[in-house]
């Protein structure tokens, strides 16, 4: 390699260096020699810079996308909470309206649980002795009769539902005025006992409280007649009643902390 350089130097000395040629300017010659390499390096640098900027753009887009998703999730959460508040306000308004109609001293309570054993049909409410509750008090909702208090602690109470087989409510058919006793059935549902066979009871008739048991005010909806069995022998009809209250969706109740006014049937004193 050194021999080739010597020959090149000798040739240049022998022919001379003409003005204006690249060889007459060593700096220009060197620059020209490395220009392709510099162009490649520049293009590589430009490419790397473009990739870097594209990466930054993608990172920014990803962050903005995540921010928008979080904002959308918050908006959906707020919408859900507002809808729930609206439903709760509506239920409370209905309970307050019922309280005004009854004109009795009542206490509102949230349903916080139910009997997990299945041995009895009961619900647990979030008020007890501290809220003035006692056993035997009537429990109702804006849909109708719920049951009565059977156990009370300081801040909770147990309510025996009217569809439990141990429950009994004096009632009558609102259309025909036929009297009977509402009781729960072990399997499911309720029946209206002691309805005489001559009574004109029909499917769909509303069944309401009579007010004669001293627990529930008169005229509260218990349910509607769902089935009548007339084929069985005996003095009474077999009347099945569907409860007005959807116990599976019950969230708030009213507890009557004072007994209702005594109702006296016409002709009795």
C-alpha positions as CSV (number, residue, x, y, z in Angstrom):
1,X,0.0,0.0,0.0
2,X,2.9,2.4,0.8
3,X,4.4,1.7,-2.6
4,X,1.2,2.7,-4.3
5,X,1.2,5.9,-2.4
6,X,4.8,6.6,-3.4
7,X,4.1,6.0,-7.1
8,X,1.0,8.3,-6.9
9,X,3.1,11.1,-5.3
10,X,5.8,10.7,-7.9
11,X,3.2,11.0,-10.7
12,X,1.8,14.1,-9.3
13,X,5.2,15.7,-9.0
14,X,6.1,14.8,-12.5
15,X,2.9,16.0,-14.2
16,X,2.5,19.0,-11.8
17,X,-0.7,20.3,-10.3
18,X,-2.9,22.4,-12.3
19,X,-4.8,25.3,-10.8
20,X,-8.5,24.7,-10.4
21,X,-8.4,20.9,-10.0
22,X,-9.6,19.1,-6.9
23,X,-6.1,17.9,-6.2
24,X,-4.9,21.5,-5.9
25,X,-7.1,21.9,-2.8
26,X,-6.5,19.2,-0.3
27,X,-9.4,20.3,1.9
28,X,-11.8,20.1,-1.1
29,X,-10.4,16.7,-2.1
30,X,-10.8,15.3,1.4
31,X,-14.3,16.6,1.6
32,X,-15.2,15.2,-1.8
33,X,-13.9,11.8,-0.7
34,X,-16.0,11.7,2.5
35,X,-19.1,13.4,1.0
36,X,-20.9,10.1,0.2
37,X,-20.2,8.9,3.8
38,X,-21.5,12.1,5.2
39,X,-24.6,12.0,3.0
40,X,-25.3,8.4,4.3
41,X,-24.7,9.5,7.9
42,X,-27.0,12.5,7.4
43,X,-29.7,10.4,5.9
44,X,-29.4,7.9,8.7
45,X,-29.6,10.7,11.2
46,X,-32.6,12.2,9.5
47,X,-34.2,8.8,9.5
48,X,-33.5,8.3,13.1
49,X,-34.8,11.7,14.0
50,X,-38.0,11.0,12.1
51,X,-38.5,7.7,13.9
52,X,-37.8,9.4,17.2
53,X,-40.4,12.1,16.4
54,X,-42.9,9.5,15.2
55,X,-42.3,7.6,18.5
56,X,-42.9,10.8,20.5
57,X,-46.1,11.4,18.5
58,X,-47.3,7.9,19.2
59,X,-46.6,8.3,22.9
60,X,-48.5,11.5,22.9
61,X,-51.5,10.0,21.1
62,X,-51.4,7.0,23.5
63,X,-51.5,9.3,26.5
64,X,-54.3,11.4,25.0
65,X,-56.2,8.3,24.2
66,X,-55.8,7.0,27.8
67,X,-56.9,10.4,29.2
68,X,-60.0,10.4,27.0
69,X,-60.9,6.9,28.1
70,X,-60.5,7.8,31.7
71,X,-62.6,10.9,31.2
72,X,-65.3,8.8,29.4
73,X,-65.2,6.3,32.3
74,X,-65.7,9.1,34.8
75,X,-68.6,10.5,32.8
76,X,-70.3,7.1,32.7
77,X,-69.7,6.6,36.4
78,X,-71.2,10.0,37.1
79,X,-74.2,9.2,34.8
80,X,-74.8,6.0,36.7
81,X,-74.6,7.7,40.1
82,X,-77.0,10.4,38.9
83,X,-79.4,7.8,37.7
84,X,-79.2,5.9,41.0
85,X,-79.7,9.1,43.0
86,X,-82.7,9.9,40.8
87,X,-84.3,6.5,41.5
88,X,-83.5,6.8,45.2
89,X,-85.1,10.3,45.3
90,X,-88.1,9.0,43.6
91,X,-88.5,6.1,46.1
92,X,-88.0,8.5,49.0
93,X,-90.6,10.9,47.5
94,X,-93.1,8.0,47.3
95,X,-92.4,7.0,50.9
96,X,-92.9,10.6,52.0
97,X,-96.1,10.8,50.1
98,X,-97.3,7.6,51.7
99,X,-96.3,9.0,55.1
100,X,-98.4,12.1,54.5
101,X,-101.4,10.0,53.4
102,X,-101.2,7.8,56.5
103,X,-100.7,10.8,58.8
104,X,-99.0,8.5,61.3
105,X,-95.6,8.6,63.0
106,X,-93.3,6.5,60.9
107,X,-89.6,5.9,60.5
108,X,-87.8,5.1,57.2
109,X,-85.3,2.3,57.1
110,X,-83.0,0.7,54.5
111,X,-83.2,-3.0,53.8
112,X,-79.8,-4.4,54.5
113,X,-80.3,-8.1,54.3
114,X,-82.5,-11.1,54.4
115,X,-82.7,-14.5,56.1
116,X,-79.9,-16.6,54.7
117,X,-81.1,-19.9,56.2
118,X,-84.4,-20.2,54.2
119,X,-86.2,-21.3,57.4
120,X,-88.2,-18.1,57.5
121,X,-89.1,-15.3,55.1
122,X,-87.6,-12.3,56.8
123,X,-85.7,-9.2,55.9
124,X,-83.2,-7.2,58.0
125,X,-83.5,-3.4,58.2
126,X,-80.9,-0.8,59.3
127,X,-82.8,0.6,62.2
128,X,-83.5,-0.7,65.7
129,X,-84.2,0.3,69.3
130,X,-82.1,3.4,68.9
131,X,-84.5,4.6,66.2
132,X,-87.6,3.9,68.3
133,X,-88.4,0.5,66.8
134,X,-90.1,-2.3,68.8
135,X,-91.4,-5.8,68.0
136,X,-94.9,-6.0,66.7
137,X,-94.7,-2.8,64.7
138,X,-96.1,-2.8,61.1
139,X,-93.7,-2.4,58.2
140,X,-94.9,-1.2,54.8
141,X,-93.5,0.2,51.6
142,X,-94.8,2.4,48.7
143,X,-95.9,-0.9,47.0
144,X,-97.9,-2.3,49.9
145,X,-97.7,-4.3,53.1
146,X,-94.3,-5.8,54.0
147,X,-94.7,-7.5,57.4
148,X,-94.1,-6.8,61.0
149,X,-91.2,-6.5,63.4
150,X,-90.3,-9.7,65.2
151,X,-86.8,-8.9,66.6
152,X,-85.0,-5.7,67.4
153,X,-81.4,-4.9,68.3
154,X,-79.8,-1.5,68.9
155,X,-79.4,-0.6,65.3
156,X,-81.1,-3.3,63.3
157,X,-84.4,-5.1,63.1
158,X,-85.9,-8.3,61.7
159,X,-89.1,-8.2,59.8
160,X,-91.4,-11.2,59.3
161,X,-92.8,-10.9,55.7
162,X,-96.5,-11.4,55.2
163,X,-95.8,-14.3,52.8
164,X,-94.2,-16.3,55.6
165,X,-96.3,-19.3,56.8
166,X,-96.3,-17.9,60.4
167,X,-97.7,-14.5,59.3
168,X,-101.4,-13.6,59.5
169,X,-103.1,-10.3,58.4
170,X,-106.8,-9.5,58.6
171,X,-107.9,-8.5,55.1
172,X,-110.8,-8.1,52.6
173,X,-111.4,-8.1,48.9
174,X,-111.6,-4.5,48.0
175,X,-114.2,-5.0,45.2
176,X,-116.5,-7.6,46.8
177,X,-115.7,-6.8,50.4
178,X,-115.2,-10.5,51.2
179,X,-113.3,-10.9,54.5
180,X,-110.5,-13.4,55.2
181,X,-107.1,-13.9,56.7
182,X,-103.9,-13.6,54.6
183,X,-101.3,-16.2,55.4
184,X,-98.1,-17.3,53.8
185,X,-97.7,-20.8,52.2
186,X,-94.7,-23.0,53.1
187,X,-93.8,-23.6,49.5
188,X,-94.4,-20.2,48.0
189,X,-97.0,-17.4,47.8
190,X,-100.0,-16.5,50.0
191,X,-103.6,-17.6,50.5
192,X,-106.7,-15.8,51.8
193,X,-108.3,-18.1,54.4
194,X,-111.8,-18.4,55.6
195,X,-113.5,-16.8,52.5
196,X,-117.0,-18.1,52.3
197,X,-117.9,-20.0,49.2
198,X,-120.8,-17.7,48.5
199,X,-118.6,-14.7,48.1
200,X,-118.0,-13.1,44.7
201,X,-114.2,-13.2,44.6
202,X,-112.5,-12.9,41.2
203,X,-109.0,-13.2,39.9
204,X,-107.3,-9.7,39.8
205,X,-109.3,-8.3,42.8
206,X,-107.1,-6.2,45.1
207,X,-106.8,-7.4,48.6
208,X,-106.3,-4.8,51.3
209,X,-105.8,-4.6,55.1
210,X,-109.0,-4.4,57.1
211,X,-107.5,-2.4,60.0
212,X,-109.2,-4.8,62.5
213,X,-106.0,-6.5,63.7
214,X,-104.7,-3.3,65.4
215,X,-101.3,-3.5,63.5
216,X,-101.9,-2.3,60.0
217,X,-104.0,0.8,59.0
218,X,-107.1,0.0,56.9
219,X,-106.8,0.0,53.1
220,X,-103.2,-0.8,52.6
221,X,-102.6,-3.0,49.5
222,X,-101.6,-6.6,50.3
223,X,-101.8,-8.1,46.9
224,X,-104.2,-9.3,44.2
225,X,-106.1,-12.5,43.8
226,X,-104.2,-14.7,41.4
227,X,-106.2,-18.0,41.5
228,X,-109.4,-19.4,43.0
229,X,-110.1,-23.1,43.5
230,X,-113.8,-23.8,43.8
231,X,-113.8,-27.5,43.2
232,X,-112.9,-28.6,46.7
233,X,-115.6,-29.4,49.2
234,X,-116.0,-27.3,52.3
235,X,-117.4,-24.0,53.6
236,X,-114.6,-21.8,52.3
237,X,-112.9,-21.0,49.0
238,X,-109.3,-21.6,48.3
239,X,-108.1,-18.2,47.3
240,X,-104.4,-17.6,46.3
241,X,-103.0,-14.1,46.5
242,X,-99.9,-12.7,44.8
243,X,-98.1,-10.1,47.0
244,X,-98.0,-6.5,45.9
245,X,-94.4,-6.1,47.2
246,X,-91.5,-7.4,45.2
247,X,-89.4,-8.6,48.2
248,X,-86.4,-9.4,46.0
249,X,-86.1,-5.7,45.0
250,X,-87.2,-4.1,48.2
251,X,-84.7,-1.3,49.3
252,X,-86.5,1.0,51.7
253,X,-89.5,0.6,54.1
254,X,-91.5,2.6,56.5
255,X,-92.0,1.3,60.1
256,X,-95.1,2.5,61.9
257,X,-93.9,3.4,65.4
258,X,-97.3,4.1,66.7
259,X,-100.4,1.9,66.3
260,X,-103.0,3.0,63.8
261,X,-106.4,4.3,64.9
262,X,-108.8,1.5,65.9
263,X,-111.2,0.7,63.2
264,X,-114.7,-0.4,64.3
265,X,-116.9,-2.2,61.8
266,X,-120.3,-0.8,61.2
267,X,-122.9,-2.1,63.6
268,X,-120.4,-2.9,66.3
269,X,-119.3,-0.8,69.3
